[in-house]
Amino acid sequence: MQAAAAHRVVEAIWRLEAGKVTARLVRLVRDVDLAEEIAQEALVAALERWPSGGVPDNPGAWLMATAKHRAIDELRRQRRVESKQEAVASETQTVTEATFDEAADDDVGDDLLRLVFVACHPVLSREAQVALTLRLLGGLTTAEIARAFVASEPTIAQRIVRAKKTLAEKRIPFEVPRGAELAPRLAAVIEVIYLIFNEGYSATAGDDWMRPGLCEDALRLGRVLAELVPREPDVHALVALMEIQASRTEARTGTDGEPVLILDQDRSRWDRERIARGLAALVRAEEICGSGRTPYVLQAEIAACHARAATAEETDWARIAVHYAALGNLAPSPIVELNRAVAIAYAFGPAAGLAIVDALDADGALASYHLLPSVRGDLLLKLGRLEEARRELERAASLTQNAREREMLLARARSCQPAS
């Protein structure tokens, strides 16, 4: 296998396995920073060996085994250096492969979920909690996390470094909280899972429109969390939202991997089983909420409006606009307002939507967010303002880091030609 091709394979596999490897390492070494270092060493080993030796039959197991052996060696080295310190000797005990593989007997039984709760410990700020967990479990780069936060890369890098240092200094236990300690950390965990899913659903950068593996990881974590806290409406709403969104996976790309937007998708390719699971989870969330609504419930209800429409023309855009207005009241955000503008445009005409988008553009809060000029370009195109539409779509293409999305936006820009 050529080196470049092997490196692409390694990177793809790492996306799927990074969280599992890191979580298992944290259980053994009890140090998030050290665990990530060892995990990265396993990745480097794969990049060095697979181009010449070939990709193993079970690459995930290979990465895990490589990381395991390096972790055992590191703990043995530490024990030798600090053997006179009773506390260290007590913690490391006899480090063997059996020690590494020994599973903790608790109600969750999931290293990944435990790692989420460690990264979401209240000693960290909310921003640091989310950034660290995206890095450790999602295998996301600093740039990708920065996009999720709409923040700069140096800011995110500093958050991650400080978070790992704090966890090490406070000697945070690798466990899922119980009782009164659970609720304060649950909101951050839900947000983390949500952002991991979003990165999988619409990849920040690279050649792929989606990273389905991240979506599946987020869904699995969401389902486990729903079993752990069955009376939390936001957990069920999040699962509902992810199931419904993931139901469109097969229809979201064309034969060459190009993006296909929701109104152009072949709805016969939507996964009806996922939709059914999502709608059932939404009903559960609504039952727990009663007459009230939370931001996650509202987002799931918006997704359900699309799922229930047999055709694009049957989409209840007026209802979606109402949901976005309610969401904006509960959780004000320029991105929510941009989505409301889209719904308003479909429900009441492109001019009505454009007025909202123009106000957002003038405000400047979304100056680096490529979907604002993308939406504005589409609305201008519908109004026949072709030259303005072309410029906006080209601006959107210049802001995105995803190759597939850039190609789609440039193609739409080229289509803004007056009829001959």
VEXDREN-2710 file (C-alpha; in Angstrom, 1 decimal):
% VEXDREN-2710
k/r/px/py/pz
1/MET/0.0/0.0/0.0
2/GLN/1.3/3.5/-0.9
3/ALA/2.2/5.7/2.1
4/ALA/-0.3/8.4/1.3
5/ALA/-3.2/5.8/1.0
6/ALA/-2.1/4.1/4.2
7/HIS/-2.0/7.4/6.0
8/ARG/-5.6/8.1/4.9
9/VAL/-6.7/4.7/6.2
10/VAL/-4.9/5.3/9.5
11/GLU/-6.6/8.6/9.9
12/ALA/-10.0/7.2/9.1
13/ILE/-9.6/4.4/11.5
14/TRP/-8.3/6.7/14.2
15/ARG/-11.5/8.7/13.9
16/LEU/-13.4/5.6/14.9
17/GLU/-11.1/4.3/17.6
18/ALA/-9.6/7.4/19.3
19/GLY/-12.2/7.7/22.0
20/LYS/-12.2/4.0/22.8
21/VAL/-8.4/3.8/23.0
22/THR/-8.1/7.0/25.1
23/ALA/-10.9/5.9/27.5
24/ARG/-9.3/2.6/28.1
25/LEU/-6.0/4.3/28.8
26/VAL/-7.5/6.7/31.2
27/ARG/-8.9/3.8/33.2
28/LEU/-5.4/2.4/33.5
29/VAL/-3.1/5.4/34.0
30/ARG/-5.6/7.7/35.7
31/ASP/-4.2/10.7/33.9
32/VAL/-6.0/12.3/31.0
33/ASP/-2.9/14.0/29.6
34/LEU/-0.8/10.9/29.8
35/ALA/-3.5/8.8/28.3
36/GLU/-3.8/11.1/25.3
37/GLU/0.0/11.1/24.9
38/ILE/0.1/7.3/24.8
39/ALA/-2.8/7.1/22.4
40/GLN/-1.0/9.5/20.1
41/GLU/2.1/7.3/20.3
42/ALA/-0.1/4.3/19.1
43/LEU/-1.3/6.5/16.2
44/VAL/2.3/7.4/15.3
45/ALA/3.2/3.7/15.4
46/ALA/0.4/2.9/13.0
47/LEU/1.5/5.7/10.6
48/GLU/5.0/4.3/10.7
49/ARG/4.3/0.5/10.3
50/TRP/1.1/0.2/8.3
51/PRO/2.4/1.7/5.0
52/SER/5.0/-1.1/4.8
53/GLY/3.4/-3.9/6.7
54/GLY/-0.2/-3.4/5.6
55/VAL/-3.3/-2.6/7.6
56/PRO/-4.0/-5.2/10.3
57/ASP/-7.2/-7.3/9.9
58/ASN/-8.5/-5.7/13.1
59/PRO/-6.9/-2.2/13.1
60/GLY/-8.9/-1.1/16.2
61/ALA/-7.5/-4.0/18.2
62/TRP/-4.0/-3.3/17.0
63/LEU/-4.2/0.3/18.1
64/MET/-5.6/-0.8/21.5
65/ALA/-2.9/-3.5/22.0
66/THR/-0.1/-1.1/21.0
67/ALA/-1.4/1.6/23.4
68/LYS/-1.9/-1.0/26.2
69/HIS/1.7/-2.2/26.0
70/ARG/3.0/1.3/26.0
71/ALA/0.8/2.2/29.0
72/ILE/2.0/-0.8/30.9
73/ASP/5.6/0.0/30.2
74/GLU/5.1/3.6/31.3
75/LEU/3.4/2.6/34.6
76/ARG/6.2/0.1/35.3
77/ARG/8.7/2.8/34.7
78/GLN/6.9/5.2/37.0
79/ARG/6.7/2.5/39.7
80/ARG/10.5/1.9/39.5
81/VAL/11.3/5.6/39.7
82/GLU/8.8/6.2/42.6
83/SER/8.9/2.9/44.3
84/LYS/9.8/4.5/47.6
85/GLN/6.6/6.5/47.6
86/GLU/3.9/4.4/49.3
87/ALA/1.0/6.2/47.6
88/VAL/2.3/5.6/44.1
89/ALA/3.1/2.0/44.9
90/SER/-0.4/1.5/46.2
91/GLU/-2.0/3.0/43.1
92/THR/0.0/1.1/40.5
93/GLN/0.3/-2.2/42.3
94/THR/1.3/-5.0/39.9
95/VAL/0.7/-3.7/36.4
96/THR/-0.1/-6.5/34.0
97/GLU/-2.2/-7.0/30.9
98/ALA/-4.9/-8.5/33.2
99/THR/-4.9/-5.2/35.1
100/PHE/-5.5/-3.3/31.9
101/ASP/-8.3/-5.5/30.7
102/GLU/-10.1/-5.8/34.0
103/ALA/-13.6/-4.3/33.6
104/ALA/-15.2/-2.1/36.3
105/ASP/-18.4/-3.6/37.5
106/ASP/-20.9/-0.7/37.6
107/ASP/-24.3/0.2/36.2
108/VAL/-23.0/1.9/33.1
109/GLY/-20.2/-0.5/32.0
110/ASP/-18.9/1.9/29.3
111/ASP/-15.4/3.4/29.4
112/LEU/-16.4/6.1/26.9
113/LEU/-19.3/7.3/29.0
114/ARG/-17.1/7.4/32.1
115/LEU/-14.6/9.5/30.2
116/VAL/-17.3/11.9/29.2
117/PHE/-18.2/12.5/32.8
118/VAL/-14.5/12.9/33.8
119/ALA/-14.1/15.5/31.1
120/CYS/-17.3/17.2/32.2
121/HIS/-16.3/17.5/35.9
122/PRO/-17.5/20.7/37.6
123/VAL/-13.9/21.8/38.3
124/LEU/-13.8/22.7/34.6
125/SER/-15.7/25.5/32.9
126/ARG/-18.5/24.5/30.5
127/GLU/-16.4/25.5/27.5
128/ALA/-13.5/23.5/28.7
129/GLN/-15.7/20.5/29.4
130/VAL/-17.1/20.4/25.9
131/ALA/-13.8/21.1/24.2
132/LEU/-11.9/18.4/26.1
133/THR/-14.5/15.7/25.6
134/LEU/-14.7/16.5/21.9
135/ARG/-10.9/16.1/21.7
136/LEU/-10.7/12.9/23.8
137/LEU/-13.8/11.0/22.6
138/GLY/-14.4/12.4/19.1
139/GLY/-10.7/12.5/18.1
140/LEU/-11.4/16.0/16.7
141/THR/-8.7/18.4/16.0
142/THR/-8.4/21.8/17.6
143/ALA/-9.6/23.4/14.4
144/GLU/-12.7/21.2/14.3
145/ILE/-13.5/22.0/17.9
146/ALA/-13.0/25.7/17.2
147/ARG/-15.6/25.5/14.5
148/ALA/-18.1/23.9/16.9
149/PHE/-17.6/26.8/19.3
150/VAL/-17.3/29.4/16.6
151/ALA/-14.0/30.4/18.4
152/SER/-10.3/30.7/17.5
153/GLU/-7.9/27.8/17.5
154/PRO/-5.6/29.3/20.0
155/THR/-8.5/29.8/22.4
156/ILE/-9.6/26.2/22.1
157/ALA/-6.0/24.9/22.4
158/GLN/-5.6/26.9/25.7
159/ARG/-8.8/25.5/27.0
160/ILE/-7.8/21.9/26.4
161/VAL/-4.3/22.3/27.9
162/ARG/-5.7/24.0/31.0
163/ALA/-8.5/21.4/31.4
164/LYS/-6.1/18.5/31.3
165/LYS/-3.8/20.2/33.8
166/THR/-6.7/20.8/36.2
167/LEU/-8.0/17.2/36.0
168/ALA/-4.5/16.0/36.8
169/GLU/-4.0/18.4/39.7
170/LYS/-7.4/17.6/41.3
171/ARG/-6.9/13.9/40.8
172/ILE/-10.4/13.5/39.4
173/PRO/-11.6/9.8/39.7
174/PHE/-12.5/7.9/36.5
175/GLU/-16.1/7.2/37.3
176/VAL/-19.7/8.1/36.6
177/PRO/-21.1/10.3/39.3
178/ARG/-24.1/9.1/41.4
179/GLY/-26.9/10.7/43.3
180/ALA/-26.7/14.5/43.8
181/GLU/-23.4/14.8/41.8
182/LEU/-25.0/13.6/38.6
183/ALA/-27.4/16.5/37.7
184/PRO/-24.8/19.3/37.6
185/ARG/-22.7/17.4/35.1
186/LEU/-25.5/16.1/33.0
187/ALA/-26.2/19.2/31.0
188/ALA/-22.5/19.4/29.8
189/VAL/-22.6/15.7/28.9
190/ILE/-25.7/16.2/26.8
191/GLU/-24.0/19.1/25.0
192/VAL/-20.9/17.1/24.4
193/ILE/-22.8/14.3/22.8
194/TYR/-24.8/16.8/20.7
195/LEU/-21.6/18.4/19.4
196/ILE/-20.0/15.1/18.6
197/PHE/-23.0/14.1/16.6
198/ASN/-23.0/17.4/14.7
199/GLU/-19.4/17.1/13.7
200/GLY/-20.2/13.6/12.3
201/TYR/-23.3/14.8/10.6
202/SER/-21.6/17.8/8.9
203/ALA/-17.8/17.5/8.9
204/THR/-15.8/20.6/9.5
205/ALA/-13.1/19.9/7.1
206/GLY/-11.7/17.3/4.8
207/ASP/-13.0/15.4/1.7
208/ASP/-16.1/13.8/3.3
209/TRP/-19.4/15.5/3.8
210/MET/-20.2/13.3/6.8
211/ARG/-18.3/11.1/9.4
212/PRO/-21.0/8.5/10.2
213/GLY/-18.7/6.9/12.8
214/LEU/-19.0/10.0/15.0
215/CYS/-22.7/10.0/14.6
216/GLU/-22.9/6.3/15.7
217/ASP/-20.6/7.0/18.7
218/ALA/-22.8/9.9/19.8
219/LEU/-26.0/7.8/19.3
220/ARG/-24.6/5.0/21.4
221/LEU/-23.6/7.3/24.2
222/GLY/-27.0/8.9/24.0
223/ARG/-28.8/5.6/24.3
224/VAL/-26.6/4.5/27.3
225/LEU/-27.2/7.9/29.0
226/ALA/-31.0/7.5/28.5
227/GLU/-30.9/4.2/30.4
228/LEU/-28.9/5.8/33.1
229/VAL/-31.2/8.8/33.6
230/PRO/-34.6/7.7/32.3
231/ARG/-36.5/10.7/33.7
232/GLU/-34.5/13.4/32.0
233/PRO/-36.4/14.8/29.0
234/ASP/-33.4/16.3/27.3
235/VAL/-31.6/13.0/27.1
236/HIS/-34.6/11.4/25.3
237/ALA/-35.0/14.5/23.1
238/LEU/-31.3/14.4/22.2
239/VAL/-31.7/10.7/21.2
240/ALA/-34.8/11.6/19.2
241/LEU/-33.0/14.4/17.4
242/MET/-29.9/12.2/16.6
243/GLU/-32.0/9.2/15.4
244/ILE/-34.1/11.4/13.1
245/GLN/-31.1/13.2/11.7
246/ALA/-29.2/10.0/11.2
247/SER/-32.1/8.5/9.3
248/ARG/-31.2/10.7/6.4
249/THR/-27.6/9.5/6.1
250/GLU/-28.0/7.4/3.0
251/ALA/-29.8/10.2/1.2
252/ARG/-27.5/13.0/2.1
253/THR/-24.8/12.2/-0.5
254/GLY/-25.0/11.5/-4.2
255/THR/-23.3/8.8/-6.2
256/ASP/-20.0/10.7/-6.1
257/GLY/-20.2/11.6/-2.5
258/GLU/-21.5/15.1/-3.2
259/PRO/-23.9/16.7/-0.6
260/VAL/-27.6/16.5/-1.2
261/LEU/-29.6/19.0/0.8
262/ILE/-32.8/17.9/2.6
263/LEU/-35.3/19.3/0.1
264/ASP/-33.6/17.5/-2.8
265/GLN/-33.2/14.1/-1.0
266/ASP/-34.8/10.9/-2.1
267/ARG/-37.0/10.3/1.0
268/SER/-37.4/6.6/0.1
269/ARG/-33.8/6.3/1.2
270/TRP/-34.6/7.6/4.7
271/ASP/-34.3/5.0/7.4
272/ARG/-37.8/4.5/8.6
273/GLU/-36.7/2.4/11.5
274/ARG/-34.5/5.2/12.8
275/ILE/-37.3/7.7/12.3
276/ALA/-39.7/5.4/14.3
277/ARG/-37.2/5.2/17.2
278/GLY/-36.6/8.9/17.1
279/LEU/-40.3/9.7/17.2
280/ALA/-40.8/7.3/20.1
281/ALA/-38.0/9.0/22.0
282/LEU/-39.6/12.4/21.3
283/VAL/-42.9/11.2/22.7
284/ARG/-41.1/10.1/25.8
285/ALA/-39.4/13.4/26.2
286/GLU/-42.7/15.3/25.7
287/GLU/-44.5/13.1/28.2
288/ILE/-41.8/14.0/30.8
289/CYS/-41.9/17.7/30.0
290/GLY/-45.6/18.0/30.1
291/SER/-46.7/21.4/28.8
292/GLY/-43.2/22.8/28.9
293/ARG/-40.5/22.6/26.3
294/THR/-36.7/22.6/26.5
295/PRO/-34.3/23.6/23.7
296/TYR/-33.5/20.0/22.9
297/VAL/-37.2/19.0/22.8
298/LEU/-37.8/21.9/20.4
299/GLN/-35.0/20.9/18.1
300/ALA/-36.3/17.3/18.1
301/GLU/-39.7/18.6/17.2
302/ILE/-38.3/20.5/14.3
303/ALA/-36.5/17.4/13.0
304/ALA/-39.8/15.5/13.4
305/CYS/-41.6/18.0/11.2
306/HIS/-39.2/17.1/8.4
307/ALA/-39.5/13.4/9.1
308/ARG/-43.3/13.4/9.0
309/ALA/-43.4/15.1/5.6
310/ALA/-43.8/12.5/2.9
311/THR/-42.5/15.0/0.3
312/ALA/-40.5/18.2/0.6
313/GLU/-43.6/20.2/-0.5
314/GLU/-45.5/18.8/2.5
315/THR/-43.1/20.3/5.0
316/ASP/-44.9/22.4/7.6
317/TRP/-42.5/25.4/7.5
318/ALA/-44.9/27.7/9.4
319/ARG/-44.8/25.2/12.3
320/ILE/-41.0/25.0/12.0
321/ALA/-40.7/28.8/12.2
322/VAL/-42.8/28.8/15.4
323/HIS/-40.5/26.2/16.9
324/TYR/-37.4/28.2/16.0
325/ALA/-39.0/31.3/17.5
326/ALA/-39.7/29.4/20.8
327/LEU/-36.1/28.1/20.7
328/GLY/-34.8/31.6/20.2
329/ASN/-36.7/32.7/23.3
330/LEU/-35.2/29.9/25.4
331/ALA/-31.7/29.9/24.0
332/PRO/-31.0/33.1/21.9
333/SER/-28.4/32.6/19.2
334/PRO/-27.7/34.1/15.8
335/ILE/-27.5/30.6/14.4
336/VAL/-31.1/29.8/15.7
337/GLU/-32.2/33.1/14.1
338/LEU/-30.6/32.1/10.8
339/ASN/-32.5/28.9/10.8
340/ARG/-35.7/30.7/11.6
341/ALA/-35.0/32.9/8.6
342/VAL/-34.9/29.9/6.4
343/ALA/-38.2/28.6/7.8
344/ILE/-39.8/32.0/7.4
345/ALA/-38.6/32.2/3.8
346/TYR/-40.2/28.9/2.9
347/ALA/-43.4/29.7/4.8
348/PHE/-43.9/33.3/3.8
349/GLY/-41.6/34.0/0.9
350/PRO/-37.8/34.7/0.3
351/ALA/-38.1/38.4/0.9
352/ALA/-39.4/37.9/4.5
353/GLY/-36.5/35.5/5.2
354/LEU/-33.9/37.8/3.5
355/ALA/-34.9/40.7/5.8
356/ILE/-33.9/38.6/8.9
357/VAL/-30.6/37.4/7.2
358/ASP/-29.7/40.9/6.2
359/ALA/-30.0/42.0/9.9
360/LEU/-27.8/39.1/10.9
361/ASP/-25.2/40.0/8.3
362/ALA/-25.2/43.7/9.4
363/ASP/-24.7/42.6/13.0
364/GLY/-21.5/40.7/12.2
365/ALA/-21.8/38.0/14.8
366/LEU/-21.7/35.3/12.0
367/ALA/-19.1/37.0/9.9
368/SER/-17.0/33.8/9.6
369/TYR/-19.9/31.4/9.5
370/HIS/-20.3/30.1/5.9
371/LEU/-23.9/29.2/6.2
372/LEU/-25.0/32.8/6.5
373/PRO/-23.8/33.8/3.0
374/SER/-25.0/30.4/1.8
375/VAL/-28.5/31.1/2.9
376/ARG/-28.4/34.7/1.8
377/GLY/-27.2/33.6/-1.7
378/ASP/-30.1/31.1/-2.0
379/LEU/-32.7/33.7/-1.0
380/LEU/-31.2/36.3/-3.4
381/LEU/-31.3/33.6/-6.2
382/LYS/-35.0/33.0/-5.5
383/LEU/-35.6/36.7/-5.8
384/GLY/-33.8/36.8/-9.2
385/ARG/-30.9/38.9/-7.9
386/LEU/-28.4/36.7/-9.6
387/GLU/-25.2/38.7/-9.4
388/GLU/-25.6/39.3/-5.7
389/ALA/-26.5/35.6/-5.2
390/ARG/-23.3/34.5/-7.0
391/ARG/-21.1/36.7/-4.9
392/GLU/-22.7/35.4/-1.7
393/LEU/-22.3/31.8/-2.7
394/GLU/-18.7/32.4/-3.6
395/ARG/-18.2/34.0/-0.2
396/ALA/-19.7/31.0/1.5
397/ALA/-17.4/28.7/-0.5
398/SER/-14.4/30.7/0.7
399/LEU/-15.4/30.3/4.3
400/THR/-16.0/26.6/4.5
401/GLN/-13.2/24.1/5.1
402/ASN/-15.1/21.1/3.8
403/ALA/-14.1/20.2/0.3
404/ARG/-17.4/18.7/-0.7
405/GLU/-19.4/21.6/0.6
406/ARG/-17.1/24.1/-1.2
407/GLU/-17.6/22.2/-4.5
408/MET/-21.4/22.4/-3.9
409/LEU/-21.4/26.1/-3.2
410/LEU/-19.2/26.9/-6.2
411/ALA/-21.5/24.9/-8.4
412/ARG/-24.5/26.8/-7.1
413/ALA/-22.6/30.1/-7.7
414/ARG/-21.9/29.1/-11.3
415/SER/-25.6/28.4/-11.8
416/CYS/-26.4/32.1/-11.1
417/GLN/-26.5/33.0/-14.7
418/PRO/-29.2/35.1/-16.4
419/ALA/-31.4/33.3/-18.8
420/SER/-30.2/33.8/-22.4
END
